[in-house]
Amino acid sequence: MQQMLSQSDNDFQNKHPDWLWGQYSQDFADAVREPNGVPAMLNDMFHVNRVDWGFSYKDIAKNNMNDSNIKVEVWYGGSDDTAPHGKWICGELGVEGHLVEDAGHGLIHSHFESILESILQA
């Protein structure tokens, strides 16, 4: 199985090799470290995301329309093959969202400055 990276994810990793092989690798290693790491990650992926949370994305959209002080932003990469449901989430939330065509699952890293600027302007 070949893993695909978007061009912007690849460019970011090439531009920041110390981050990728340093802090990022260490943070991931800490997250999956025994005794609880892997079971906790699997719980997030296969249990928490499968059970009913008692509300839906559409409920968030309804509450958001009733309170103009709440701003919901969704950023998603057009090349994200790990979690490719950004457009669907935007539809459920009733927001336009920010599609970054060339971004993948690493969008938070490669486009952090743009995301932060948008949040600070809200």
Order of alpha helices (4+ residues) and beta strands (2+ residues): alpha-alpha-alpha-alpha-beta-alpha-beta-alpha-alpha
